[in-house]
Amino acid sequence: FPVTIEVGLEIHLEEIEEIVILRVEGRVDVSTSPLLERAIDQLIQEKHLKLALDFSGITYLSSAGMRVLLAKTKKVQSEKGSFVLFSVSEEVEEILKIAGFDRILSVYPTEKEALHSFHR
């Protein structure tokens, strides 16, 4: 998989047993969220429908970034896939909770738990 680097955001892709992990680092805001959206859209088009986002390297998540997460969660679920986040920082987790997104998005504390969720 290619490594995508744009100002403020890096995405590294890794595949483990049909699950694609997007290791995202930096800020997900109005200028970088389209990059994340394109990366996820491309994976969906290629029929990768088990997606796990590693948010351990995310320092900031804006409302634009949250809209992308919400839209892509719905898109993957409509294709009968799974879309999860893991290793979310306390700051980002707080943002998700305030927005009520913690009830919509599947968020796991660790990579192991996130990967395990695909095998239920």
BELDADA-V907789 format. One record per run of one state. SS is the DSSP state (H for helix, E for strand, - for the rest). FROM is the first residue (numbers start at 1). TO is the last residue. Records with the same first field share a line. If there is no record, write none. Layout:
SS->FROM-TO + FROM-TO
This chain:
-->1-3 + 7-8 + 17-18 + 29-32 + 46-49 + 62-62 + 79-81 + 87-89 + 99-100 + 104-105 + 109-110 + 118-120
E->4-6 + 9-16 + 19-28 + 50-61 + 82-86 + 106-108
H->33-45 + 63-78 + 90-98 + 101-103 + 111-117
